[in-house]
Amino acid sequence: MPPMKEPAVKREIPLPVCRDACHKIMGIGPVSISVTLAMAFGSLVLVVGLSLLLILWDANETNTFNLINRSIKQLSHQLENDLNNHVEPLQTHLHGVAHSLQQGRLSFTAPHHLQAVFRNTLDWEPELHGLFAWSMQSGLVGMVRDESGQIRPILRSSEDADMERAAITKALQSKKPYWDEISLFRGLSFIHYTIKVEKEGKLLGILSFSISIPEISRMVAGIGKAVGGSGFLLRGEDAVLGHQQRLSQPSANLTIPIGNIKDPVLPNLWAGKDPPEEVIPTEAGLIVKFIEANEDEYLAVMRKVEGYGPKPWYIGAWFPADEIGGASVERLFLSGLIGLFILVFGVWIAAILGKRIARPIRNSAVAQAQISQLEVEHVQELPNSFFKELNDQANAFNTMLGALRAFERYVPRKLVADLMQKKMQMDGLSETRDLTVMFTDLAGFTTLSENLSAQEVATFLNEHFDLLGVAVERQGGTIDKYIGDALMAFWGAPEPLEDAPKRACRAALDIAAKWQRHNAERTEQNLPPIGLRIGLHHGPCVVGNIGFPGRMNYTIVGDTVNSGQRLESLGKEVAPDAQVVILISESIRSQLDESFTTTEMGACPVKGRQRPIAVYRLLPQTHGE
């Protein structure tokens, strides 16, 4: 029989032997737990922190670019709006005069009435230099502002005849209103806006107003200053129409080439670089340029404005580049630095926390190493730990240490060493608003109108309402209606106004000052002065479209309206002989500051109210009644 083979014996390699063999093969020794914990916590914090920092940086960068983009767009729209707010009211007023001529409320054959309207307009609109009217019947009439600022009738000169004929010929050939080219007139350069007035296909005459180039430059400089930059106005891409330099050169060339202007930016404007699309996306009419000049970088923001002549206008302002978004970019980098500091601080805290967690384990390892050398008498008990597992370990170790010390008394150390050695191998409706209401009324106008023709009454009322309307609209008010010779207006709708009472009071004071001047002119003409009463009240009103579907009015109703009208009527009792009396309620007075002067009139009974109301008189800024 063949010899029997011995069965294979499966031998298990002890775990410590396996671990030691791996360490030898890999060439590394055991890793410190304190280092491991510090690295683990630090790496976790580092990964999370870097992720958050990148997310925050991306968000802040996006927000910064959006903020810069919004700032530039708002700035460009503000430049365009400021220009239109200066020029469009002038055009609107001239069209209003043309409409009055077409409707017969004014007439080219009554030049003194036109001159009165022109004078009033020039008085209210400092940007205007002159207003002119021409007709076959009356020829050329107009009012101009002279060098001293006085408003006078235009004096015709034989030297102006050729220019006058050329302007009239061009106006007659034009089919629509137009802005003319810059012209030189009596040593000053001007730009004109002209309307041909027709009715039923028949020519009535021509209306025009002029703005001097120095005044345009003053207006542009003011617009630039308002946005914190240096303003400019170009006519086309190559001619400077408005600039600070032109204030001191009223008689210079009609246009200044952009390359000849004394300005650090404008000569190089169109050679400037366009901004990156991701910073400032393209928008119609918006032009942004980065310009390098004198080793400095500037940013120019412009809006292209059509409708002011054959060539487009470019209204703009330039700034040092670091003034546009500089603070936002600084905040972006500051937030990055703060985030980086927090990240480093977090890693540092994680490393400290890892070491503090590892310290009890390291102490335990040291103590166990001493025990392995049977140095039981030198081993210190482990302190309690904040962590439950480590605390349990410390308690178990201390118990074991006590047992070993007790065991050491009964068992020889050599025997203990032998035992240990053996063991060691085992995610369009109506609403109620607080509004300010104004009512005005002329005192004794019914009696006065009895001695006037219908045309004269209409002319007087038009001039009167023109004076009131300019003051109301200048302060952001809304004219509700005309009631005979009375006017009703309000502030706070449709656009909300936080300072509606102050705006209404400023409008009332403007009206009072102009009305006193109007009465002074009447006195010079041996005409009696006319009294004007104004009532102001503030409170809740229903505002919206009111009426039947075929005839709606945007108006206001409510007790506040009634009270405003009662205050105006109360003026005839409070100051019957005053040229102007302005009465306001407590709800108005309580919102005024020290720049307004009021005097208390006491509690006055008001029709329609059971209790009297506190009434105050707003005093005009000019003295006398």
Stockholm file with secondary structure:
# STOCKHOLM 1.0

chainA/1-625         MPPMKEPAVKREIPLPVCRDACHKIMGIGPVSISVTLAMAFGSLVLVVGLSLLLILWDANETNTFNLINRSIKQLSHQLENDLNNHVEPLQTHLHGVAHSLQQGRLSFTAPHHLQAVFRNTLDWEPELHGLFAWSMQSGLVGMVRDESGQIRPILRSSEDADMERAAITKALQSKKPYWDEISLFRGLSFIHYTIKVEKEGKLLGILSFSISIPEISRMVAGIGKAVGGSGFLLRGEDAVLGHQQRLSQPSANLTIPIGNIKDPVLPNLWAGKDPPEEVIPTEAGLIVKFIEANEDEYLAVMRKVEGYGPKPWYIGAWFPADEIGGASVERLFLSGLIGLFILVFGVWIAAILGKRIARPIRNSAVAQAQISQLEVEHVQELPNSFFKELNDQANAFNTMLGALRAFERYVPRKLVADLMQKKMQMDGLSETRDLTVMFTDLAGFTTLSENLSAQEVATFLNEHFDLLGVAVERQGGTIDKYIGDALMAFWGAPEPLEDAPKRACRAALDIAAKWQRHNAERTEQNLPPIGLRIGLHHGPCVVGNIGFPGRMNYTIVGDTVNSGQRLESLGKEVAPDAQVVILISESIRSQLDESFTTTEMGACPVKGRQRPIAVYRLLPQTHGE
#=GR chainA/1-625 SS CCCCCCCCCCCCCCHHHHHHHHHHHHTCCCCCHHHHHHHHHHHHHHHHHHHHHHHHHHHHHHHHHHHHHHHHHHHHHHHHHHHHHHHHHHHHHHHHHHHHHHHTSSCTTCHHHHHHHHHHHHHHCTTCCEEEEEETTTEEEEEEECTTSCEEECCCCGGGHHHHHHHHHHHHHCSSCEECCCEEETTEEEEEEEEEEEETTEEEEEEEEEEEHHHHHHHHHHHHHHTTSEEEEEETTTEEEECGGGGSCTTSCSSEEGGGSCCSSGGGSTTSBCCCTTTSCCCTTEEEEEEEETTEEEEEEEEEECSSSSSCEEEEEEEEGGGSSHHHHHHHHHHHHHHHHHHHHHHHHHHHHHHHHHHHHHHHHHHHHHHHTTCGGGCCCCCCCSSHHHHHHHHHHHHHHHHHHHHHHHSCHHHHHHHHHHHTTCCCCCEEEEEEEEEEEEETHHHHHTTSCHHHHHHHHHHHHHHHHHHHHHTTCEEEEEETTEEEEEESSSSCCTTHHHHHHHHHHHHHHHHHHHHHHHHHTTCCCCEEEEEEEEEEEEEEEEEETTEEEEEEESHHHHHHHHHHHHHHHHCTTCSEEEEEEHHHHTTCCTTSCEEEEEEECCTTCSSCEEEEEECCSSCCC
#=GC SS_cons         CCCCCCCCCCCCCCHHHHHHHHHHHHTCCCCCHHHHHHHHHHHHHHHHHHHHHHHHHHHHHHHHHHHHHHHHHHHHHHHHHHHHHHHHHHHHHHHHHHHHHHHTSSCTTCHHHHHHHHHHHHHHCTTCCEEEEEETTTEEEEEEECTTSCEEECCCCGGGHHHHHHHHHHHHHCSSCEECCCEEETTEEEEEEEEEEEETTEEEEEEEEEEEHHHHHHHHHHHHHHTTSEEEEEETTTEEEECGGGGSCTTSCSSEEGGGSCCSSGGGSTTSBCCCTTTSCCCTTEEEEEEEETTEEEEEEEEEECSSSSSCEEEEEEEEGGGSSHHHHHHHHHHHHHHHHHHHHHHHHHHHHHHHHHHHHHHHHHHHHHHHTTCGGGCCCCCCCSSHHHHHHHHHHHHHHHHHHHHHHHSCHHHHHHHHHHHTTCCCCCEEEEEEEEEEEEETHHHHHTTSCHHHHHHHHHHHHHHHHHHHHHTTCEEEEEETTEEEEEESSSSCCTTHHHHHHHHHHHHHHHHHHHHHHHHHTTCCCCEEEEEEEEEEEEEEEEEETTEEEEEEESHHHHHHHHHHHHHHHHCTTCSEEEEEEHHHHTTCCTTSCEEEEEEECCTTCSSCEEEEEECCSSCCC
//
